Amino acid sequence: MSATGFARRLWRRARDTSAAVIGGRPADGGALDEEFLRRLERLSMLARRPAAAGIGGEHRSAARAPSTDFADYRAYVPGDDFRRIDWNAYGRLGNLYVKLTEAREQLLVHLLVDASSSMAWGTPSKLDYARQLAAALAYLGLARFDRVTVSTLGEETRQLASARGRARFHDLLSFLNATTAAGRMQMDEVLGGYRPDRRRRGQVVLISDMLAPEGYQDGLDRLLRVGLDVVVLQVLSPQELEPDPGGDFELVDAETGERVEVSLTRDTIARYRERLETWCAEVEAFCAQRGIRYARATTATPFEELLLDSLRRGLILK
């Protein structure tokens, strides 16, 4: 039995996952920790590719346009705006130069949340934790006037259309709160079928347990080929990483319903841990080879610690 299959089979009864939370509180409009959100607003998404979702955001663009942010000089050519000529440079060098400035553009953020049945495992569930991350990252993007698209990937793919501005945050929370972990996801197929606007590619953040024995590599490669800057946040439960020995069990695969009898002896669990760690290391190595930013967390990791500390170390926030 594969480590991913064993991890999915640790699930036996899906708990209710109807309430996403931020900072340990229900993710409804009136229960957010204002201090946490204020700290969050001081950050922004770290994008490796030029932003291309339209003018009006707070990210630097590779485009050159009139603005308050000086970028470079170039020689004057007929037709250039005379107001852009640097007369001080002309006085020093005797040649005409115009100032190039950097446009500020929106970043289009695609948040992909794994909502397959295996995400129901744990207390709190992996889905609860994933929705916390998605909600916080969405708030950050909206506060920075980026455009945010949220999709949940499970028995069916659901998507909230591109949103912009803090006023859309409650719509986004309602969308996430309506998400439950259900069904089986073929990650390669789902990611391969994701169709972002080719004119507005931006950044995609996949939040998933990555327990995809059918494969994830082709799907991630496809996201890269269409020009997306890809980030993978792998979320696991402590119970998956360190299951307790407990005798004989009939385990049920959370996504296929397949049943298997197993004795959870210390030796069995030791082999399982080794294989699961190998699987996670392979995911991380694949991401590193492709230039995909990757982080792994457990649902026991304090949420604010993950978001305000770990993810600021050049991974996704700055």
Stockholm file with secondary structure:
# STOCKHOLM 1.0

chainA/1-318         MSATGFARRLWRRARDTSAAVIGGRPADGGALDEEFLRRLERLSMLARRPAAAGIGGEHRSAARAPSTDFADYRAYVPGDDFRRIDWNAYGRLGNLYVKLTEAREQLLVHLLVDASSSMAWGTPSKLDYARQLAAALAYLGLARFDRVTVSTLGEETRQLASARGRARFHDLLSFLNATTAAGRMQMDEVLGGYRPDRRRRGQVVLISDMLAPEGYQDGLDRLLRVGLDVVVLQVLSPQELEPDPGGDFELVDAETGERVEVSLTRDTIARYRERLETWCAEVEAFCAQRGIRYARATTATPFEELLLDSLRRGLILK
#=GR chainA/1-318 SS CCHHHHHHHTCCSCCCCCCCEETTEECSTTCCCHHHHHHHHTCCBCCSSCCCSCEEEEEEEEEECSSSSEEEEEECCTTSCGGGBCHHHHHHHSSCEEEEEEEEECCEEEEEEECSGGGGCTTTTHHHHHHHHHHHHHHHHHHTTCEEEEEEESSSEEEEEEEESGGGHHHHHHHHHTCCCCSCCCHHHHHHTCCCCTTCCCEEEEEECCCCTTCSHHHHHHHHHTTCEEEEEEEECHHHHSCCCCEEEEEECTTTCCEEEEEECHHHHHHHHHHHHHHHHHHHHHHHHHTCEEEEEETTSCHHHHHHTGGGTTTSBC
#=GC SS_cons         CCHHHHHHHTCCSCCCCCCCEETTEECSTTCCCHHHHHHHHTCCBCCSSCCCSCEEEEEEEEEECSSSSEEEEEECCTTSCGGGBCHHHHHHHSSCEEEEEEEEECCEEEEEEECSGGGGCTTTTHHHHHHHHHHHHHHHHHHTTCEEEEEEESSSEEEEEEEESGGGHHHHHHHHHTCCCCSCCCHHHHHHTCCCCTTCCCEEEEEECCCCTTCSHHHHHHHHHTTCEEEEEEEECHHHHSCCCCEEEEEECTTTCCEEEEEECHHHHHHHHHHHHHHHHHHHHHHHHHTCEEEEEETTSCHHHHHHTGGGTTTSBC
//
